[in-house]
Amino acid sequence: GTPATASLHQPTDDSDAIIALAVPPSTAKANAHGWPRWRQHADSHGLPHLLPDTRGCPAEDLQQAERRMADFVIWAYRRLIPRSHSAPAAKPQTALNLLLAVIRVHKNHGITAPGVGRVKLVIKGLTAEFVALHGPDALLPERKAPMTHALALKIVSTPSGSILPGGTPLDWTTPRWQSVRRAIRLLRFTGLRGGDLCRNPRLDDPRPSDSSPLYTVGDLTFDTTGEHPRAALRPRPSKADQFGQVWGNDRIHLPRLPDHAAALCPYRDLAPSRHEPGDTPLLRDDDGSPLLLDALEDSVRALLIHVLGREHRHYSLHSFRAGLASDLAARGTPAHITKRLVRWRSDAMVEQYSHLDGNAYCALLTSICTAPPHASEAPHTADVDLADDDALPVLTE
């Protein structure tokens, strides 16, 4: 039909109107909450959860399925909450990845979903709306400085009793601050995102009552038989690998670091956990509940402000991920090994390095504790595109 006229300041849920606003989209990013939202949307409209298989599907049913996917993207986008406090709104590409997760679920059921041509046009229209409301600069990713080993060490070495912003004294003996320090150690050497370690209450999750921890002590194993003891963490599916189809159950190896790096050693931190029940949250708050992402972000931000002052704004939890990639790149680590350690997706390379030997894995992580001067003194030695999980670190002068 003829596209309806839509006001940019009064959004409409008519996909034809959204398509009329089309502009080139930015790169899509994965999101792990697509299928629960799809079911919520289907239930609210009295529709089945699964779409018909496009193989042998009548043209009329195919068109209806395509329109349903487009309408879902708009419905989901209107309900998204930005992941960052500083972002004016969620970006349209996030809604596309909700649908891509739905398509993968269908694929796992042996169902070929319709094409996303109409959906892509919807995303273009939503992007035009986003730019008109918030300006083109709002689409640009916010780059954070890589977290150097020296800075991470300084943060975890902040003495108890230090007065943090708001007048709160730091106390490393409380469960929350013990978990914050453990999280910093894990982020430094795993390349995990903050949202991979802790649940994010800012996401518009249709299951807000789910307060189970993302990681428990049962996700850890320890190898103390060899000359170099290590721990191994079984990673959960991430937003870039929602169903474990890329890295599967490959474990993240954590070596026992040398004494000069003991303050940042995740192995030394985790070793006492062997005596705790397997269902104990790996990161927990003062009341015993799993530590949430908001609490982790606020705590790390307070430490950064204390250590760096106004310069703290150049860093976030994602700086740890960028810092690991930067240090590995600065040491000449091959690109495919860096991708393996930081778990950036690359279907073409998975088969070559998805079974990286644990000893080699640990040797690389140990080496970054003595990073060369240009990797530890200059915070911008590596230009890592934080907006693209498939980006590789590129060294700059």
LUMPA-869347 format. One record per residue (C-alpha): y, x, z. Coordinates in steps of 0.1 Angstrom, whole numbers, padded with zeros to 4 digits, always signed. Layout:
residues N
YXZ/...
//
This chain:
residues 397
+0000+0000+0000/+0037+0009-0001/+0046+0032+0029/+0067+0014+0055/+0101+0028+0065/+0099+0047+0098/+0127+0058+0121/+0122+0094+0134/+0136+0083+0167/+0114+0052+0169/+0078+0064+0161/+0055+0040+0144/+0017+0039+0146/+0014+0030+0109/-0003+0060+0092/+0013+0051+0059/+0047+0056+0074/+0037+0089+0090/+0023+0102+0057/+0057+0095+0040/+0072+0122+0062/+0048+0149+0051/+0056+0186+0053/+0033+0217+0053/+0014+0219+0085/+0010+0249+0108/-0024+0265+0117/-0047+0242+0136/-0060+0251+0170/-0091+0239+0187/-0091+0215+0217/-0121+0206+0238/-0112+0170+0247/-0116+0153+0213/-0148+0134+0218/-0139+0117+0251/-0107+0105+0236/-0125+0093+0205/-0148+0072+0226/-0119+0059+0246/-0101+0049+0213/-0133+0033+0199/-0139+0013+0231/-0103+0001+0232/-0107-0012+0197/-0142-0026+0200/-0156+0000+0175/-0189+0020+0176/-0186+0056+0187/-0202+0070+0155/-0189+0067+0120/-0212+0057+0091/-0227+0086+0072/-0207+0092+0040/-0239+0098+0021/-0246+0066+0003/-0217+0049+0021/-0199+0021+0001/-0164+0031-0011/-0148+0003+0010/-0165+0015+0042/-0156+0051+0034/-0119+0041+0031/-0121+0023+0064/-0136+0053+0081/-0109+0076+0067/-0082+0052+0080/-0098+0050+0114/-0097+0088+0117/-0061+0089+0107/-0052+0061+0131/-0071+0080+0159/-0051+0111+0153/-0018+0092+0157/-0031+0073+0188/-0042+0106+0204/-0010+0124+0195/+0012+0098+0212/-0007+0104+0244/-0008+0142+0244/+0009+0161+0272/+0022+0196+0263/+0002+0224+0278/+0033+0244+0287/+0060+0234+0311/+0086+0248+0287/+0073+0229+0256/+0093+0198+0246/+0062+0180+0234/+0026+0186+0222/+0024+0198+0187/+0008+0176+0160/-0018+0203+0152/-0034+0197+0186/-0042+0161+0175/-0059+0174+0144/-0082+0195+0165/-0092+0166+0186/-0105+0150+0154/-0122+0182+0143/-0141+0182+0176/-0152+0146+0168/-0164+0157+0133/-0185+0184+0149/-0201+0159+0172/-0210+0138+0142/-0224+0169+0125/-0246+0175+0156/-0260+0140+0151/-0268+0146+0115/-0239+0125+0102/-0215+0137+0075/-0181+0124+0084/-0155+0114+0057/-0130+0139+0044/-0098+0146+0062/-0074+0143+0033/-0057+0113+0047/-0056+0129+0082/-0040+0160+0069/-0012+0139+0054/-0008+0122+0087/-0004+0156+0104/+0022+0166+0079/+0042+0135+0086/+0039+0139+0124/+0051+0175+0119/+0082+0163+0101/+0088+0139+0130/+0083+0167+0155/+0108+0189+0137/+0134+0161+0134/+0132+0154+0171/+0129+0189+0186/+0141+0213+0158/+0120+0237+0137/+0121+0264+0164/+0100+0242+0187/+0071+0249+0163/+0072+0286+0168/+0047+0301+0192/+0061+0317+0223/+0049+0353+0223/+0042+0369+0257/+0040+0406+0264/+0005+0421+0269/-0005+0427+0305/-0009+0464+0310/-0034+0479+0334/-0006+0494+0355/+0012+0461+0359/-0020+0442+0368/-0027+0468+0394/+0008+0465+0408/+0004+0427+0411/-0029+0428+0430/-0016+0456+0452/+0014+0435+0464/+0010+0437+0502/+0003+0407+0524/+0034+0395+0541/+0056+0400+0510/+0080+0371+0507/+0075+0353+0474/+0099+0329+0457/+0107+0299+0479/+0103+0320+0511/+0065+0317+0512/+0048+0348+0526/+0019+0362+0507/-0015+0361+0525/-0044+0376+0506/-0068+0364+0533/-0065+0327+0524/-0090+0311+0500/-0063+0303+0474/-0049+0338+0473/-0083+0354+0473/-0092+0333+0443/-0059+0341+0426/-0067+0379+0430/-0102+0372+0417/-0088+0353+0387/-0065+0382+0379/-0094+0406+0379/-0115+0383+0357/-0086+0377+0333/-0079+0414+0330/-0115+0422+0319/-0129+0391+0303/-0102+0380+0279/-0107+0344+0291/-0078+0320+0290/-0065+0305+0322/-0077+0271+0310/-0112+0286+0306/-0113+0295+0343/-0096+0265+0358/-0093+0228+0349/-0059+0218+0335/-0046+0186+0351/-0017+0184+0327/-0041+0176+0298/-0043+0138+0292/-0080+0139+0301/-0096+0104+0300/-0118+0116+0329/-0092+0125+0356/-0117+0120+0384/-0137+0150+0372/-0130+0177+0398/-0161+0199+0393/-0154+0236+0389/-0156+0253+0355/-0174+0282+0371/-0197+0285+0401/-0215+0314+0417/-0246+0302+0398/-0230+0313+0366/-0232+0350+0378/-0260+0374+0375/-0261+0410+0389/-0279+0441+0376/-0280+0468+0403/-0311+0486+0391/-0295+0511+0368/-0271+0540+0373/-0242+0517+0364/-0244+0484+0382/-0227+0454+0366/-0222+0417+0369/-0226+0392+0341/-0208+0359+0337/-0222+0331+0316/-0191+0317+0297/-0185+0280+0293/-0177+0266+0259/-0140+0273+0252/-0114+0254+0232/-0121+0277+0203/-0159+0274+0206/-0164+0239+0221/-0201+0236+0216/-0212+0272+0220/-0220+0275+0183/-0203+0309+0179/-0210+0329+0210/-0237+0307+0225/-0247+0319+0259/-0238+0355+0254/-0228+0368+0288/-0196+0386+0297/-0205+0419+0313/-0184+0433+0341/-0189+0469+0351/-0185+0485+0385/-0152+0504+0378/-0144+0538+0391/-0128+0542+0425/-0093+0547+0411/-0095+0512+0395/-0112+0495+0425/-0083+0472+0432/-0088+0455+0398/-0126+0457+0397/-0141+0422+0392/-0176+0435+0401/-0166+0447+0435/-0149+0413+0441/-0178+0392+0429/-0207+0412+0445/-0205+0395+0479/-0209+0361+0461/-0246+0369+0457/-0251+0355+0492/-0233+0322+0486/-0249+0289+0474/-0251+0287+0436/-0228+0256+0435/-0199+0273+0453/-0168+0273+0430/-0160+0307+0418/-0123+0300+0423/-0113+0276+0451/-0082+0264+0468/-0075+0264+0505/-0091+0230+0510/-0123+0242+0494/-0118+0223+0461/-0118+0241+0428/-0086+0259+0420/-0066+0241+0393/-0047+0257+0365/-0013+0246+0378/-0020+0264+0411/-0032+0296+0394/-0002+0296+0370/+0023+0290+0398/+0007+0317+0420/+0007+0343+0393/+0042+0335+0383/+0053+0339+0419/+0037+0374+0420/+0053+0383+0387/+0088+0372+0399/+0083+0393+0430/+0072+0424+0410/+0094+0421+0379/+0123+0398+0388/+0139+0382+0357/+0115+0401+0334/+0087+0379+0346/+0095+0354+0318/+0079+0377+0293/+0045+0373+0309/+0020+0345+0315/-0017+0341+0320/-0022+0346+0283/-0007+0381+0287/-0041+0392+0302/-0059+0382+0270/-0033+0399+0249/-0034+0430+0272/-0071+0434+0268/-0069+0432+0230/-0039+0456+0230/-0057+0482+0251/-0089+0480+0231/-0069+0483+0198/-0049+0512+0212/-0082+0531+0219/-0093+0526+0183/-0119+0500+0190/-0133+0486+0158/-0119+0451+0149/-0153+0434+0151/-0160+0448+0186/-0125+0436+0198/-0133+0402+0184/-0165+0402+0203/-0150+0412+0236/-0121+0388+0234/-0142+0361+0217/-0120+0354+0187/-0139+0333+0162/-0151+0347+0130/-0182+0332+0115/-0187+0361+0090/-0189+0387+0118/-0208+0368+0145/-0243+0380+0134/-0232+0416+0134/-0219+0419+0170/-0229+0388+0190/-0256+0409+0207/-0235+0438+0218/-0254+0460+0242/-0244+0455+0278/-0240+0492+0285/-0217+0497+0256/-0198+0465+0266/-0192+0479+0301/-0183+0514+0288/-0155+0500+0267/-0141+0479+0296/-0142+0509+0319/-0124+0531+0294/-0093+0508+0294/-0087+0517+0331/-0074+0551+0318/-0055+0538+0288/-0034+0562+0269/+0003+0564+0279/+0015+0544+0249/-0008+0515+0258/+0002+0514+0295/+0039+0521+0295/+0052+0500+0266/+0045+0463+0270/+0048+0455+0233/+0025+0482+0218/+0003+0455+0202/+0016+0426+0183/-0010+0399+0190/-0004+0364+0175/-0010+0342+0204/-0008+0311+0182/-0039+0320+0162/-0072+0326+0180/-0085+0344+0149/-0056+0369+0149/-0064+0406+0154/-0041+0429+0174/-0020+0452+0152/-0005+0483+0166/+0032+0489+0161/+0053+0520+0167/
//
